[in-house]
Amino acid sequence: MSRRDVPGPRANGPTDTDAAGQGVDQGVDQGVDHGPAAREVDRPASQEGRLERAIGAEVRARRRASGATLAEMAVRTGISKPMLSKIEHAQISCSLTTLARLADALDIPVTAFFRGADVDREAVHTPAGAGARIVARGTRVGHDYTLLGGLRGQHKRMEAHLVTLTERSEVFPLFQHPGTELLYMLEGHMIYSHGGASYDMRRGDALQLDGEGVHGPTELVELPIRFLSVVAHPDTGPHGD
């Protein structure tokens, strides 16, 4: 089975209807942009208020991970919904008593809210041609793996490889690992399998997959083939606990 045309991502989930008859996602904060625009900033954040931002981000992440809305969290904690919103958006400094209520409701230690307050943000720069060459099964038959960088800071573990296939082979290496992998085709044409499905991959195509499923190229149609492989490894628990 070969899959070529895949519809764009679509968020599925339970919906309700508001008073105007419009569909409303349940359990999702209304009016919040969860796309790339939500990550844009006008300028780097100042050091002032860094603790409040760290606490707010942690509260929001933990609440969403628990599946609770602001209204539900307000009921659990006895803290008003407007106050919770101000905490999550770092518009107010909350007391230890308030943090204790939040921690009890989320079943986490109070200290969890302070993670990230004093953490250096890591970056890895790999100049062109300076990536480490990885010797792996298939390397000797024209399968070349170049490590572009491995970011392993708190809450994140990611590796990026540039894979180059220059020779056809009868046996292809298969891969299986925890986490999620994204493949982006830069050059060439190949058939790539994941689980029981096969995907026709050409320049500009992308494939995101669950690494636990056995995957790998099954046919090299047009050489040379180059693609970017980015693997995001899972944390051991929520926020690396």
C-alpha positions in Angstrom: 0.0 0.0 0.0 1.4 3.3 -1.0 0.2 6.6 0.5 0.9 9.8 -1.3 -1.8 12.4 -0.6 -2.4 13.0 3.0 -4.8 15.7 4.3 -3.5 18.4 6.5 -3.5 17.9 10.3 -6.9 18.1 12.0 -7.5 18.3 15.7 -10.2 15.9 16.7 -12.0 16.0 20.0 -15.3 16.3 21.7 -17.2 19.4 20.9 -20.2 21.2 22.4 -22.4 24.0 21.1 -22.5 27.5 22.6 -25.5 29.7 22.8 -25.0 30.9 19.2 -24.9 27.4 17.9 -21.2 27.4 17.2 -19.0 24.4 17.9 -16.8 24.7 20.9 -14.0 22.3 21.9 -14.4 21.0 25.3 -11.5 21.2 27.7 -9.6 23.7 25.5 -9.1 27.3 26.7 -11.1 29.5 24.4 -9.4 32.3 22.6 -5.9 30.7 23.0 -3.8 30.4 19.8 -2.0 27.1 20.0 -0.2 27.5 16.6 3.1 29.1 15.6 1.8 32.6 16.1 1.4 31.8 19.8 5.1 31.3 20.1 6.1 34.7 18.5 7.6 37.3 20.8 8.3 41.0 20.2 11.5 41.0 22.2 13.5 38.7 24.6 11.9 38.4 28.0 13.6 40.6 30.7 15.1 39.1 33.8 12.4 40.9 35.9 9.5 38.6 36.5 11.4 35.5 35.5 10.2 33.5 38.5 6.5 34.5 37.8 6.9 33.4 34.2 8.5 30.1 35.2 5.7 29.4 37.7 3.0 30.4 35.3 4.3 28.2 32.5 4.6 25.3 34.8 1.1 25.7 36.2 -0.4 26.0 32.7 1.5 22.9 31.4 0.6 20.8 34.4 -3.1 21.8 34.3 -3.4 21.1 30.6 -1.6 17.7 31.1 -4.2 16.8 33.7 -7.0 17.6 31.2 -8.5 20.3 33.5 -9.9 23.6 32.2 -9.4 26.9 34.1 -12.9 26.6 35.5 -12.4 23.0 36.7 -9.1 24.0 38.3 -10.8 26.9 40.0 -13.3 24.5 41.6 -10.5 22.1 42.7 -8.3 24.7 44.3 -10.8 27.3 45.5 -8.9 29.9 43.5 -10.9 32.1 41.2 -10.7 31.6 37.5 -9.5 35.2 36.8 -6.8 34.7 39.5 -5.6 31.4 37.9 -5.5 33.1 34.5 -3.3 35.9 36.0 -1.0 33.3 37.5 -0.6 31.4 34.3 0.2 34.6 32.4 2.7 35.8 35.0 0.6 38.9 35.8 0.7 38.3 39.5 3.1 36.9 42.2 1.3 34.1 44.0 1.8 33.2 47.7 3.1 29.9 49.0 -0.4 29.1 50.2 -1.7 29.5 46.7 1.1 27.4 45.3 0.3 24.7 47.9 -3.3 24.6 46.8 -2.3 24.2 43.2 0.2 21.5 44.1 -2.4 19.6 46.1 -4.9 19.8 43.2 -2.3 18.6 40.7 -0.7 16.0 43.1 2.8 17.3 42.6 5.4 18.9 45.0 5.4 22.7 45.3 9.0 22.7 44.2 7.9 21.5 40.7 6.5 25.0 40.0 10.0 26.5 40.2 11.6 24.4 37.5 13.0 26.4 34.7 13.5 29.6 36.7 17.3 29.3 36.8 17.9 27.0 33.8 20.3 28.1 31.1 18.7 27.6 27.6 20.9 25.4 25.5 21.7 25.7 21.8 23.9 23.6 19.5 25.4 25.1 16.4 26.9 22.7 13.8 28.7 24.4 10.9 28.2 23.0 7.4 30.3 19.8 7.0 31.2 19.7 10.7 28.6 17.1 11.8 29.9 13.9 13.3 29.6 10.9 11.0 27.8 8.0 12.6 28.9 4.5 11.7 25.9 2.3 11.6 24.5 -0.7 9.8 24.4 0.1 6.1 27.2 2.7 6.3 29.5 0.6 4.1 26.9 0.3 1.3 26.4 4.0 0.7 24.1 4.8 3.7 25.7 7.8 5.4 24.4 9.2 8.7 25.6 12.7 9.9 24.7 14.0 13.3 23.6 17.6 13.0 23.2 18.1 16.7 21.8 16.7 19.9 19.9 19.0 22.3 19.7 17.4 25.7 18.7 20.1 28.2 16.0 19.9 30.9 12.6 18.7 29.5 14.0 18.1 26.0 16.0 15.4 24.3 16.3 15.7 20.5 18.7 14.5 17.8 18.9 15.6 14.2 20.6 13.6 11.5 21.3 14.2 7.8 20.9 10.8 6.0 22.4 10.3 2.6 21.8 7.2 0.5 24.1 7.0 -2.6 24.0 3.3 -3.5 21.3 0.7 -3.9 21.3 -2.3 -1.6 19.4 -5.5 -1.3 19.0 -5.3 2.4 17.9 -2.1 4.2 18.4 -1.4 7.9 15.2 -1.2 9.9 14.8 1.1 12.9 12.7 1.0 16.1 13.0 3.3 19.1 11.0 5.2 21.7 9.7 8.7 20.9 8.6 10.5 17.7 10.5 10.9 14.4 10.1 13.4 11.7 11.5 12.8 8.2 11.9 15.6 5.6 13.0 14.8 2.1 15.6 17.0 0.6 16.5 15.1 -2.5 15.7 11.9 -4.4 12.8 9.5 -4.3 12.2 6.5 -2.0 9.6 4.2 -0.6 9.6 4.3 3.2 7.7 1.9 5.4 6.3 2.2 8.9 4.4 -0.6 10.4 2.2 -2.1 7.7 2.1 1.1 5.5 4.4 2.3 2.8 4.9 6.0 1.8 6.1 7.5 -1.5 8.7 10.1 -0.4 9.9 12.8 -2.7 11.6 16.1 -2.3 9.6 18.3 0.0 7.6 15.5 1.6 7.4 15.0 5.3 6.6 12.0 7.4 6.0 12.0 11.2 5.9 8.6 12.9 5.8 6.8 16.2 9.3 5.4 16.6 8.0 2.3 18.3 6.7 1.0 15.0 9.4 -0.7 12.8 10.4 1.7 10.0 12.9 2.2 7.3 13.4 2.6 3.5 12.2 -0.4 1.4 13.0 0.9 -2.1 15.4 3.5 -3.4 13.7 4.8 -6.5 15.9 7.8 -7.5 19.5 8.3 -6.2 21.1 10.2 -4.5 18.6 10.4 -1.6 19.0 12.9 1.2 16.6 13.5 4.0 16.5 15.1 7.5 15.7 12.8 10.4 14.7 14.5 13.7 14.0 12.2 16.7 12.4 13.5 19.8 12.9 11.1 22.7 10.3 10.9 25.4 10.9 12.1 28.9 10.8 9.5 31.7 7.6 11.2 33.0 5.7 14.5 33.0 8.4 17.2 32.6 11.2 14.6 33.1 10.0 13.4 36.5 
